[in-house]
Amino acid sequence: MASADSIGRCRPRTEPRLAAGYVGTVRENPYDREPGYAVRYRDRRFRTGSGAATDRRERRALRRLLRRAATAPGPWLDVPCGAGRLTDELPGSKVQVDRDPTMVAAIDAPHPKACASVHALPFADGTFGGALCMRLLQHIPTGDERVAILRELRRVTRGPLLASFFDANSLQHLRRRLRPLFGRRRSGRHAVSRRTFARELAAAGFEVVAMKPLLRFVGEQTLVLALPRMRESPLI
Ligand SMILES: C[S@@+](CC[C@H](N)C(=O)[O-])C[C@H]1O[C@@H](n2cnc3c(N)ncnc32)[C@H](O)[C@@H]1O
């Protein structure tokens, strides 16, 4: 398993670290932020303004889903962990992974951590008892890329996956889509329907147990609890 030492060995974003036996190339999703962003994300993003209420709702939804999630043996993986906001909501031991070295450096919790891409996680198959993938998938533009990420999470996880996505059937998403009509920049966030996301999870080898929107039909943010499918469908 990658250790805290690997922080110092972060590679450039375009050159993700490959797991043993991994063949092929990965197209990295962009996620560029200005200098100082990591510390601001840690200290302000979810502690001030409406962020604090969002943080409370997300934790509540996460705890509810975690109560329904039977964990397999092994630590939990938090990827992308950002500055580690939600890691301590997870049960047992945990490992924190983010691609941005400044985010990893901003974490002030003592868990093992690694700087790596979710497209190519530096862990053996089935290392983790569960995985949290919070606030990443809305940045991923295509279904193929989301499925590739979900497959990588499926590969390293024997237990439940808790993931968030943006629900296209929400007022917030409608407002986002209308932005260009009012002369505002097109949003870089991507939303899909619940059905589409369930299909993407199935294509990656998971089945949905529960979905928990923060504010159904109003807000985009939706959390999903999924479990590895026991028998792979021959149709997928
Ligand atoms: C909005 S933050 C979410 C962090 C944390 N999950 C939370 O909810 O507070 C998104 C994070 O995704 C990370 N990220 C973006 N693309 C990534 C990738 N391909 N692999 C790993 N981390 C990635 C960014 O560095 C950033 O820290």
The ligand as a MOL file (V3000), in Angstrom:
LIG
                    3D

  0  0  0     0  0            999 V3000
M  V30 BEGIN CTAB
M  V30 COUNTS 27 29 0 0 0
M  V30 BEGIN ATOM
M  V30 1 C -14.1070 19.2780 -4.7510 0
M  V30 2 S -12.6890 18.4380 -4.1350 0 CHG=1
M  V30 3 C -13.4550 17.1890 -3.1270 0
M  V30 4 C -12.5970 16.7210 -1.9850 0
M  V30 5 C -13.3090 15.8970 -0.9090 0
M  V30 6 N -13.8180 14.6430 -1.4210 0
M  V30 7 C -14.4350 16.6990 -0.2890 0
M  V30 8 O -15.6140 16.3780 -0.5390 0
M  V30 9 O -14.1520 17.6510 0.4430 0 CHG=-1
M  V30 10 C -12.1880 17.5590 -5.5810 0
M  V30 11 C -10.8150 16.9370 -5.4400 0
M  V30 12 O -10.6110 16.0350 -6.5330 0
M  V30 13 C -9.2420 15.9870 -6.7900 0
M  V30 14 N -9.0810 15.3380 -8.1020 0
M  V30 15 C -9.4780 15.7990 -9.3060 0
M  V30 16 N -9.2250 14.8870 -10.2510 0
M  V30 17 C -8.6550 13.8200 -9.6210 0
M  V30 18 C -8.1620 12.5510 -10.0660 0
M  V30 19 N -8.2180 12.1900 -11.3420 0
M  V30 20 N -7.6420 11.6980 -9.1560 0
M  V30 21 C -7.5930 12.0310 -7.8480 0
M  V30 22 N -8.0260 13.2220 -7.3670 0
M  V30 23 C -8.5560 14.0990 -8.2510 0
M  V30 24 C -8.8050 17.4270 -6.7030 0
M  V30 25 O -7.4300 17.5560 -6.4840 0
M  V30 26 C -9.6400 17.9000 -5.4940 0
M  V30 27 O -8.9050 17.7730 -4.3110 0
M  V30 END ATOM
M  V30 BEGIN BOND
M  V30 1 1 1 2
M  V30 2 1 2 3
M  V30 3 1 2 10
M  V30 4 1 3 4
M  V30 5 1 4 5
M  V30 6 1 5 6
M  V30 7 1 5 7
M  V30 8 2 7 8
M  V30 9 1 7 9
M  V30 10 1 10 11
M  V30 11 1 11 12
M  V30 12 1 11 26
M  V30 13 1 12 13
M  V30 14 1 13 14
M  V30 15 1 13 24
M  V30 16 1 14 15
M  V30 17 1 14 23
M  V30 18 2 15 16
M  V30 19 1 16 17
M  V30 20 1 17 18
M  V30 21 2 17 23
M  V30 22 1 18 19
M  V30 23 2 18 20
M  V30 24 1 20 21
M  V30 25 2 21 22
M  V30 26 1 22 23
M  V30 27 1 24 25
M  V30 28 1 24 26
M  V30 29 1 26 27
M  V30 END BOND
M  V30 END CTAB
M  END
